[in-house]
Amino acid sequence: MKLSIADNVHLVEPGDFEPSEHWYPRVLNSNLHPLVNYFLNLTNAQIASRYTRLHPRVNGEKLLEILSYKPFYFKWSGTDMMHVMNSLGQHKLIIIETNSCPSGQKSMPLQNLNMEQGGYQKLIDLTFKPAVLKHHETGALAALYDKNPMENIGYASTIADSFNEPVYLVKFDQDDNTPSAKFEDNKLFVKGEDEEWIPIRAAFRYVTQQPHNRIPVNSKTLLLNPIEACLAGGRNKSEASLAYDIFNTNHEPFGLQIEKPETYVGVSWEDLPKYYQKLKNSMVIKVPEGNAGQGVYTITSEKEFEKAWNELAPQKDVANYVVQQLIYSNYIDGVDEKNGFFHVGSIPDRKDRSYAFDIRFMMHHTPKGLRPLAAYSRRARLPLNKPLPDGADSWDLYGTNLSVKEENGWSYDDARLIPYDIHNFGQLGLGVDELVQGFVLSCMATYAIDQHALNTFNNK
């Protein structure tokens, strides 16, 4: 951590960036897989052309328009997808969720070995800095966070280098009774060395736990991302599902669709048993504003349903939930041949273990349009193709998030990380076409949520 000047406030200065502090050690010392590097060097025009080749009904001009889109709110996003198939052998990627202010830099090998700040520098120089230079507020620069110091110190250090000025790094927790950051008249202030409040003209934001509790809409301080992106779907799964549905309705004539599991929003606690039966005794229940794997329940048995039902009971009068079709571990006789999906899974290892995994694309807006910034995968704890051990539950089979909530903060089960390097990428069985499809799906989701934010907040 850098120079401490107040409670939960540190001053980060130019020259403070240390690569060893901002990547997982095994990622820092790895080489990006050549196939992934090849994909990252494709232009958006090439990607659009390839995607339309794979999906002949797609209007190529409309697709390129989306890839070239300039978001108003949602300039930095992370999309989580699963690689699935049906009993007919048809493979595709489906979207699980889209996150505003996502993690990912610490998991991404360097694309250019001569650019030691890697994706940190890309996001700051191509997305954050141009917006700051056009913004007309006065004050200092800051980085706000509530978890993931490895990446956030990296971002703060990169901002300090890019602007050649100190940056205030502030931990901004939702349960802090004496926070060192505050908004007054919608402008951000942070606590300085002598307890004075310092005005902030622009801030990088990685505040992900209920961020709307302390960050206002219409912030005068430029934020990457502003809270509007979270409220419209970047941190609210119900709103995201609505945004995807609107996108699909509007873009069906162009052959463009955001693929997702069968989804129901606004489900009350009392109605959860009905959906458990409707989805044939398996489902996923999500708290709409849950984060980092918290508030997600995979249900495959009456016992798991009862456990989730009881845990959610204290909030039954105030909460509505998102319910989704469960992606099965393996093909099940009798399910819909076309729409009953199960995990493709990783390539079996030498012990014949194949795992469910996700695909995370981190995106950002650049002068060349929406571009991929980082990509990696995470696998579940237990294999899909082996019996569950005694005491295990379905989350061990399906849950891929690495964040672990502990009494004194967060830790990360990085042993399940699959970086896209020479050693690990081959485990996934993915090719350039899957990366192309994942990128397009991420762009469509980002576009959909930003458009939903514009329609929600600019009409008020």
Rosetta blueprint (number, residue, H / E / L):
1 M L
2 K L
3 L E
4 S E
5 I E
6 A E
7 D L
8 N L
9 V E
10 H E
11 L E
12 V E
13 E L
14 P L
15 G L
16 D L
17 F L
18 E L
19 P H
20 S H
21 E H
22 H L
23 W L
24 Y L
25 P H
26 R H
27 V H
28 L H
29 N L
30 S L
31 N L
32 L E
33 H L
34 P H
35 L H
36 V H
37 N H
38 Y H
39 F H
40 L H
41 N L
42 L L
43 T L
44 N H
45 A H
46 Q H
47 I H
48 A H
49 S H
50 R H
51 Y H
52 T H
53 R H
54 L H
55 H L
56 P L
57 R L
58 V L
59 N L
60 G H
61 E H
62 K H
63 L H
64 L H
65 E H
66 I H
67 L H
68 S L
69 Y L
70 K L
71 P L
72 F L
73 Y L
74 F L
75 K L
76 W E
77 S E
78 G E
79 T E
80 D E
81 M E
82 M E
83 H E
84 V E
85 M E
86 N L
87 S L
88 L L
89 G L
90 Q L
91 H E
92 K E
93 L E
94 I E
95 I E
96 I E
97 E E
98 T E
99 N E
100 S E
101 C L
102 P L
103 S L
104 G L
105 Q H
106 K H
107 S H
108 M L
109 P L
110 L L
111 Q L
112 N L
113 L L
114 N L
115 M L
116 E L
117 Q L
118 G H
119 G H
120 Y H
121 Q H
122 K H
123 L H
124 I H
125 D H
126 L H
127 T H
128 F H
129 K H
130 P H
131 A H
132 V H
133 L H
134 K H
135 H L
136 H L
137 E L
138 T L
139 G L
140 A E
141 L E
142 A E
143 A E
144 L E
145 Y E
146 D L
147 K L
148 N L
149 P H
150 M H
151 E H
152 N H
153 I H
154 G H
155 Y H
156 A H
157 S H
158 T H
159 I H
160 A H
161 D H
162 S H
163 F H
164 N L
165 E L
166 P L
167 V E
168 Y E
169 L E
170 V E
171 K E
172 F L
173 D L
174 Q L
175 D L
176 D L
177 N L
178 T L
179 P L
180 S L
181 A E
182 K E
183 F E
184 E E
185 D L
186 N L
187 K E
188 L E
189 F E
190 V E
191 K E
192 G L
193 E L
194 D L
195 E L
196 E L
197 W E
198 I E
199 P E
200 I E
201 R E
202 A E
203 A E
204 F E
205 R E
206 Y E
207 V L
208 T L
209 Q L
210 Q L
211 P H
212 H H
213 N H
214 R L
215 I L
216 P L
217 V L
218 N L
219 S L
220 K L
221 T L
222 L E
223 L E
224 L E
225 N L
226 P L
227 I H
228 E H
229 A H
230 C H
231 L H
232 A H
233 G H
234 G H
235 R L
236 N L
237 K H
238 S H
239 E H
240 A H
241 S H
242 L H
243 A H
244 Y H
245 D H
246 I H
247 F H
248 N H
249 T H
250 N H
251 H H
252 E H
253 P H
254 F H
255 G L
256 L L
257 Q L
258 I L
259 E L
260 K L
261 P L
262 E L
263 T E
264 Y E
265 V E
266 G E
267 V E
268 S E
269 W H
270 E H
271 D H
272 L H
273 P H
274 K H
275 Y H
276 Y H
277 Q H
278 K H
279 L L
280 K L
281 N L
282 S L
283 M E
284 V E
285 I E
286 K E
287 V L
288 P L
289 E L
290 G L
291 N L
292 A L
293 G L
294 Q L
295 G L
296 V E
297 Y E
298 T E
299 I E
300 T L
301 S L
302 E H
303 K H
304 E H
305 F H
306 E H
307 K H
308 A H
309 W H
310 N H
311 E H
312 L H
313 A H
314 P H
315 Q H
316 K L
317 D L
318 V L
319 A L
320 N E
321 Y E
322 V E
323 V E
324 Q E
325 Q L
326 L L
327 I L
328 Y E
329 S L
330 N L
331 Y L
332 I L
333 D L
334 G L
335 V L
336 D L
337 E L
338 K L
339 N L
340 G L
341 F L
342 F E
343 H E
344 V L
345 G L
346 S L
347 I L
348 P L
349 D L
350 R L
351 K L
352 D L
353 R L
354 S L
355 Y L
356 A L
357 F E
358 D E
359 I E
360 R E
361 F E
362 M E
363 M E
364 H E
365 H E
366 T E
367 P L
368 K L
369 G E
370 L E
371 R E
372 P E
373 L E
374 A E
375 A E
376 Y E
377 S E
378 R E
379 R E
380 A L
381 R L
382 L L
383 P L
384 L L
385 N L
386 K L
387 P L
388 L L
389 P L
390 D L
391 G L
392 A L
393 D L
394 S H
395 W H
396 D H
397 L H
398 Y H
399 G L
400 T L
401 N L
402 L L
403 S E
404 V E
405 K E
406 E E
407 E L
408 N L
409 G E
410 W E
411 S E
412 Y E
413 D L
414 D H
415 A H
416 R H
417 L E
418 I E
419 P E
420 Y L
421 D E
422 I L
423 H L
424 N L
425 F H
426 G H
427 Q H
428 L H
429 G L
430 L L
431 G L
432 V H
433 D H
434 E H
435 L H
436 V H
437 Q H
438 G H
439 F H
440 V H
441 L H
442 S H
443 C H
444 M H
445 A H
446 T H
447 Y H
448 A H
449 I H
450 D H
451 Q H
452 H H
453 A H
454 L H
455 N H
456 T H
457 F H
458 N L
459 N L
460 K L
